[in-house]
Amino acid sequence: MLKKDINKYNTAQPSGRPMGRTDGETARAAGGTAHAVLTMFGKLLKTVLCICIITGCLVGLSVAAVIWSYHDVEMNASLASFKLKESSFMYVTDSLHIDSVDNAEWTQRLRYNAEEIRTRVDFTQIPDIMKEAMISIEDKRFYEHHGVDWKRTLGAVYGMATGNDTAGGSTITQQLIKNLTGENQVSVMRKVKEIFMALNLEKKYTKDEILEAYLNLVNYGNGYYGVEA
């Protein structure tokens, strides 16, 4: 047998290098392992993402259902039935002989103030400049919205989320409801309930009726309530 034929069957590695994989085979094996790991990680990530999406949808639907359950909530009583604490007055007359109470000349002698100094007045008795001033300060789009100023509401939500000090988003209608019901706790669901109550209240009453109730209710400080006081 020729020497060149014998060399064809010699499997020993040159320079004493042991038999094993070539550099190309090692690289391919490492690449295959990395691909398998990445594939497994991708599947895991997709699974977690799907779970999060499904969970988020379920939570969102639950929250939406709870919010919608308040869509027809209203105040327990009408505006006229709410009893406000008002001041009492004593009148006297010098007439000795009177045919009727209406024919006598009466003079206010005493005024008794309860916890809240208030004299209720009709809408027509309130000066227009007072109405315009309160609307300008408290709710400048009062005659434009339907109980909720969504622009101010979203601004208040953004301010709360970012920690910025912004003005509240309550309208005159919402402030009226809060004061009449006495519900002023700080909570999201209370605010949601108040929003639906405001929307429903404006379906039953005119803007002037709501503004009249508010101007007779609002606290001006030092125990004085309502514009007349």
C-alpha positions as CSV (number, residue, x, y, z in Angstrom):
1,M,0.0,0.0,0.0
2,L,1.3,3.3,-0.9
3,K,2.1,5.9,1.8
4,K,-0.4,8.4,0.5
5,D,-3.1,5.8,0.8
6,I,-2.2,5.1,4.4
7,N,-2.4,8.8,5.2
8,K,-6.1,8.9,4.1
9,Y,-7.1,6.7,7.0
10,N,-5.1,8.5,9.6
11,T,-7.6,10.2,11.9
12,A,-5.2,11.7,14.4
13,Q,-5.4,15.4,14.7
14,P,-2.3,17.4,13.8
15,S,0.0,18.7,16.5
16,G,-1.4,16.4,19.0
17,R,-5.0,18.1,19.0
18,P,-7.6,15.6,20.3
19,M,-10.5,14.5,18.1
20,G,-13.8,16.5,18.5
21,R,-16.1,19.0,16.9
22,T,-14.7,21.5,14.5
23,D,-15.1,25.3,15.2
24,G,-18.0,25.5,12.7
25,E,-19.9,22.7,14.4
26,T,-19.4,24.3,17.9
27,A,-20.6,27.6,16.6
28,R,-23.7,26.0,15.0
29,A,-24.5,24.1,18.3
30,A,-24.2,27.3,20.3
31,G,-26.4,29.2,17.9
32,G,-29.0,26.4,18.0
33,T,-29.0,26.5,21.8
34,A,-29.3,30.3,21.9
35,H,-32.2,30.1,19.4
36,A,-34.0,27.5,21.5
37,V,-33.6,29.7,24.6
38,L,-34.9,32.8,22.8
39,T,-37.8,30.9,21.3
40,M,-38.8,29.6,24.8
41,F,-38.4,33.1,26.3
42,G,-40.6,34.6,23.5
43,K,-43.3,32.0,24.1
44,L,-43.2,32.7,27.8
45,L,-43.4,36.5,27.1
46,K,-46.4,36.0,24.8
47,T,-48.1,33.9,27.4
48,V,-47.6,36.5,30.1
49,L,-48.7,39.3,27.8
50,C,-51.9,37.4,26.9
51,I,-52.7,36.7,30.5
52,C,-52.2,40.4,31.3
53,I,-54.4,41.5,28.4
54,I,-57.2,39.1,29.4
55,T,-56.9,40.1,33.1
56,G,-57.0,43.8,32.1
57,C,-60.1,43.3,30.0
58,L,-61.9,41.5,32.8
59,V,-61.0,44.1,35.3
60,G,-62.0,46.9,32.9
61,L,-65.3,45.3,32.2
62,S,-65.9,44.9,35.9
63,V,-65.1,48.5,36.6
64,A,-67.3,49.6,33.7
65,A,-70.2,47.5,35.0
66,V,-69.9,49.1,38.5
67,I,-69.8,52.6,37.0
68,W,-72.8,51.9,34.7
69,S,-74.8,50.7,37.7
70,Y,-74.9,54.3,38.8
71,H,-76.2,55.7,35.5
72,D,-79.8,56.2,36.8
73,V,-79.0,57.2,40.4
74,E,-80.8,60.4,41.6
75,M,-81.2,62.4,44.8
76,N,-83.7,60.9,47.2
77,A,-85.8,64.0,47.2
78,S,-86.7,67.0,45.0
79,L,-85.0,70.4,45.3
80,A,-88.1,71.9,46.8
81,S,-88.3,69.3,49.6
82,F,-84.9,70.0,51.0
83,K,-85.3,72.0,54.2
84,L,-82.6,74.6,54.7
85,K,-81.8,76.2,58.1
86,E,-83.2,79.7,57.9
87,S,-83.3,82.7,60.2
88,S,-86.6,83.5,61.9
89,F,-88.2,87.0,62.1
90,M,-90.7,88.6,64.5
91,Y,-92.9,91.4,63.1
92,V,-95.1,93.8,65.1
93,T,-97.8,96.2,64.2
94,D,-99.2,99.4,65.8
95,S,-102.6,98.8,64.4
96,L,-105.2,98.2,67.1
97,H,-107.9,97.2,64.8
98,I,-107.1,95.2,61.7
99,D,-109.4,93.5,59.3
100,S,-106.8,91.0,58.1
101,V,-103.1,90.4,58.5
102,D,-102.4,91.6,55.0
103,N,-104.0,95.0,55.7
104,A,-101.8,95.8,58.7
105,E,-98.5,97.6,58.6
106,W,-95.8,95.3,60.0
107,T,-92.4,96.2,61.2
108,Q,-89.5,93.7,61.8
109,R,-88.6,93.8,65.5
110,L,-86.5,90.7,66.1
111,R,-84.4,88.3,64.0
112,Y,-83.4,84.9,65.3
113,N,-80.5,83.2,63.6
114,A,-80.1,79.5,63.8
115,E,-76.8,77.7,63.2
116,E,-76.9,79.1,59.6
117,I,-77.8,82.7,58.9
118,R,-79.9,82.4,55.8
119,T,-82.9,84.1,54.2
120,R,-84.2,82.3,51.2
121,V,-85.1,84.4,48.1
122,D,-86.6,83.7,44.7
123,F,-84.4,83.7,41.6
124,T,-86.0,87.0,40.3
125,Q,-84.9,88.7,43.6
126,I,-81.2,87.9,43.1
127,P,-79.3,90.6,41.1
128,D,-78.1,89.5,37.7
129,I,-74.6,90.7,38.6
130,M,-74.5,88.2,41.5
131,K,-75.6,85.4,39.3
132,E,-73.0,86.3,36.7
133,A,-70.2,86.6,39.3
134,M,-70.9,83.2,40.8
135,I,-71.0,81.5,37.4
136,S,-67.8,83.3,36.3
137,I,-66.0,82.1,39.5
138,E,-67.4,78.7,40.0
139,D,-68.5,77.3,36.7
140,K,-68.1,79.6,33.6
141,R,-69.6,77.0,31.3
142,F,-72.7,76.5,33.5
143,Y,-75.2,77.2,30.8
144,E,-73.3,75.1,28.2
145,H,-72.9,71.7,29.8
146,H,-75.5,69.2,31.0
147,G,-74.4,68.9,34.6
148,V,-70.7,67.9,34.1
149,D,-68.0,70.0,32.6
150,W,-65.9,67.1,31.0
151,K,-63.0,69.4,30.2
152,R,-62.6,70.5,33.8
153,T,-63.2,66.9,35.0
154,L,-60.4,65.5,32.8
155,G,-58.1,68.3,33.8
156,A,-58.8,67.5,37.5
157,V,-58.1,63.8,36.8
158,Y,-54.8,64.7,35.0
159,G,-53.8,66.9,37.9
160,M,-54.5,64.2,40.4
161,A,-52.5,61.7,38.4
162,T,-49.5,63.9,37.9
163,G,-49.6,65.4,41.4
164,N,-50.1,69.0,40.1
165,D,-52.1,71.5,42.1
166,T,-55.1,72.2,39.8
167,A,-58.6,73.5,40.4
168,G,-61.4,71.1,41.1
169,G,-63.7,69.9,38.3
170,S,-67.0,70.2,40.1
171,T,-69.7,72.2,38.4
172,I,-72.4,74.3,40.3
173,T,-74.8,71.3,39.8
174,Q,-72.3,68.9,41.4
175,Q,-71.6,71.3,44.3
176,L,-75.3,71.7,44.9
177,I,-75.7,67.9,45.1
178,K,-72.7,67.5,47.4
179,N,-74.1,70.1,49.8
180,L,-77.6,68.8,49.8
181,T,-76.7,65.2,50.3
182,G,-73.8,65.8,52.7
183,E,-71.7,63.3,50.8
184,N,-68.3,64.8,50.6
185,Q,-65.9,61.9,51.3
186,V,-62.9,61.7,48.9
187,S,-63.3,58.6,46.8
188,V,-63.6,57.8,43.1
189,M,-66.9,56.0,43.4
190,R,-68.5,58.9,45.2
191,K,-67.4,61.2,42.4
192,V,-68.8,58.8,39.8
193,K,-72.1,58.7,41.6
194,E,-72.1,62.5,41.9
195,I,-71.5,62.8,38.1
196,F,-74.5,60.7,37.2
197,M,-76.7,62.4,39.8
198,A,-75.7,65.8,38.2
199,L,-76.6,64.5,34.7
200,N,-79.9,63.2,35.9
201,L,-80.7,66.4,38.0
202,E,-80.3,68.6,34.9
203,K,-82.9,66.4,33.1
204,K,-85.5,67.4,35.7
205,Y,-84.7,71.0,36.5
206,T,-83.8,74.1,34.5
207,K,-80.5,75.9,34.8
208,D,-82.2,78.8,36.6
209,E,-83.8,76.4,39.2
210,I,-80.5,74.8,39.9
211,L,-78.7,78.2,40.2
212,E,-81.4,79.5,42.5
213,A,-81.0,76.5,44.8
214,Y,-77.2,76.9,44.8
215,L,-77.3,80.6,45.5
216,N,-79.6,80.1,48.5
217,L,-77.4,77.2,49.8
218,V,-73.8,78.3,49.3
219,N,-71.7,79.2,52.4
220,Y,-70.2,82.7,52.3
221,G,-68.3,82.3,55.6
222,N,-68.8,83.5,59.2
223,G,-72.1,81.6,59.4
224,Y,-73.7,83.4,56.5
225,Y,-75.4,81.2,53.9
226,G,-77.1,82.2,50.7
227,V,-76.8,85.5,48.8
228,E,-79.5,87.3,50.8
229,A,-77.6,86.9,54.0
